[in-house]
Amino acid sequence: MTRPEIEHQLLALSPADRAEIVQSLTKTLSLSGKGITKTPGICGGEACIAGTRIAVWLLVEAQQLGISEAQLLQDYPHITAADLVNAWAYADAYPEEIAAAIRANNEAA
């Protein structure tokens, strides 16, 4: 089965069923990823991919600038697709925090 076929089938499901599948997939990916951590003294306490100094806001800003996930994974070979899923989920959960971090970085530049 191809990705477009799977996508078509997913879109035919009820919103509740789609949400359940997304939660299940995210949980699976989160288990293989490093997660997101905020550590005082590391990257100013910003949310980062665990075990790295790669801030979630940096990845979000890169995505907003049109950098693809494939390019991010190439640029940061020590992170995984699951790490990106975790970063996007964190950014979705805390949009104000991420926007403020992006603004602060741009103002400092």
Backbone torsions as a table, in degrees:
resi	resn	phi	psi	omega
1	MET	NA	139.4	-178.7
2	THR	-90.7	163.4	178.2
3	ARG	-59.8	-44.4	178.3
4	PRO	-61.0	-36.1	178.0
5	GLU	-65.2	-42.8	178.8
6	ILE	-64.5	-43.4	179.2
7	GLU	-60.0	-42.9	179.0
8	HIS	-60.5	-44.2	179.4
9	GLN	-65.5	-40.0	179.1
10	LEU	-63.4	-42.0	-179.2
11	LEU	-67.1	-21.2	178.0
12	ALA	-79.2	-13.2	179.5
13	LEU	-76.8	163.2	175.6
14	SER	-67.7	156.8	177.2
15	PRO	-55.9	-37.9	-180.0
16	ALA	-65.7	-41.8	178.6
17	ASP	-66.8	-40.6	177.3
18	ARG	-61.9	-43.5	179.7
19	ALA	-61.1	-40.5	179.7
20	GLU	-64.3	-41.0	179.0
21	ILE	-66.9	-43.6	178.7
22	VAL	-61.4	-43.8	178.7
23	GLN	-61.2	-42.3	179.6
24	SER	-63.7	-45.8	179.3
25	LEU	-64.9	-42.0	179.6
26	THR	-62.6	-41.6	178.7
27	LYS	-62.2	-43.9	179.2
28	THR	-61.4	-46.5	179.7
29	LEU	-67.2	-38.0	-179.8
30	SER	-62.7	-34.1	179.6
31	LEU	-66.2	-32.1	-179.6
32	SER	-89.3	-16.1	178.1
33	GLY	-88.9	175.1	-176.6
34	LYS	-86.3	-17.3	-176.5
35	GLY	86.5	-177.3	-178.6
36	ILE	-119.0	134.4	178.2
37	THR	-131.7	155.3	173.1
38	LYS	-125.5	115.1	-176.3
39	THR	-121.7	120.4	177.1
40	PRO	-55.7	135.8	179.1
41	GLY	87.4	-8.5	176.8
42	ILE	-112.7	119.0	-179.9
43	CYS	51.8	38.9	177.8
44	GLY	64.5	21.9	-179.4
45	GLY	76.7	9.7	179.4
46	GLU	-69.8	156.2	176.0
47	ALA	-66.9	125.9	-178.0
48	CYS	-131.5	161.0	168.7
49	ILE	-62.7	126.9	-176.0
50	ALA	-53.4	136.9	178.0
51	GLY	78.9	6.8	179.8
52	THR	-132.6	176.7	172.0
53	ARG	-113.4	32.6	179.4
54	ILE	-98.3	107.1	-177.2
55	ALA	-74.4	143.0	177.7
56	VAL	-59.0	-42.4	-178.3
57	TRP	-60.2	-34.4	179.7
58	LEU	-63.7	-43.1	178.9
59	LEU	-66.8	-41.0	179.5
60	VAL	-64.4	-44.3	179.0
61	GLU	-62.9	-41.0	178.1
62	ALA	-60.4	-42.7	178.8
63	GLN	-63.7	-41.3	178.7
64	GLN	-63.3	-28.5	179.1
65	LEU	-83.4	0.6	175.8
66	GLY	96.6	8.6	178.1
67	ILE	-78.6	127.5	-175.8
68	SER	-75.8	161.6	175.4
69	GLU	-60.7	-39.2	179.1
70	ALA	-60.2	-41.6	178.7
71	GLN	-67.7	-40.4	177.4
72	LEU	-60.1	-42.8	179.8
73	LEU	-66.4	-31.8	176.6
74	GLN	-73.5	-41.3	-179.6
75	ASP	-69.4	-31.1	-179.6
76	TYR	-123.5	75.6	-172.6
77	PRO	-65.1	-13.8	-179.5
78	HIS	-90.1	4.3	171.5
79	ILE	-111.3	162.3	-176.3
80	THR	-116.0	170.9	174.6
81	ALA	-60.1	-35.8	177.5
82	ALA	-63.2	-36.4	176.9
83	ASP	-63.3	-39.0	177.4
84	LEU	-65.8	-41.0	177.1
85	VAL	-58.8	-44.0	178.3
86	ASN	-63.0	-40.6	179.1
87	ALA	-64.1	-44.1	-179.7
88	TRP	-65.3	-40.2	179.3
89	ALA	-63.7	-41.7	178.4
90	TYR	-63.3	-45.6	-179.6
91	ALA	-62.1	-37.8	177.5
92	ASP	-66.5	-35.3	-178.4
93	ALA	-76.6	-29.0	-175.8
94	TYR	-130.1	58.9	-174.4
95	PRO	-62.7	-35.5	-179.3
96	GLU	-66.4	-41.3	178.9
97	GLU	-60.9	-44.9	-177.7
98	ILE	-67.7	-43.9	179.1
99	ALA	-61.7	-41.0	179.6
100	ALA	-65.0	-39.7	179.7
101	ALA	-66.1	-40.2	178.0
102	ILE	-64.2	-45.6	178.7
103	ARG	-60.0	-46.1	-179.2
104	ALA	-60.6	-41.5	179.4
105	ASN	-66.0	-42.2	-179.5
106	ASN	-68.2	-34.2	177.7
107	GLU	-70.1	-31.2	-179.4
108	ALA	-76.9	-20.6	-176.3
109	ALA	-76.0	NA	NA
